Amino acid sequence: MMIWTVELAAFLDDAPWPAKRDELLEYADRIGAPYEVIQNLSELEDAEEPYESIEDIWPDYPSEEDFFYNLDDDDY
């Protein structure tokens, strides 16, 4: 069962998007991503079409707006 956190997903920020599962696995291994990232990626469907972004893998991936939704303009 895949369990993503922001910290784990961050290892894929610089991944070579779009990418197929095997390419993502190779990338994660090359950068020394934690076991949990490798495990999550290995559970992905090996689809014919490449994954376009982390949102294709983790639809609930928080956007920058999610992190700052509570802040007023004065807080910047």
Secondary structure, 3 states (H helix, E strand, C coil): CCCCCHHHHHHHCCCCCCECHHHHHHHHHHHCCCHHHHHHHHCCCCCCCCECCHHHHCCCCCCHHHHHCCCCHHHC
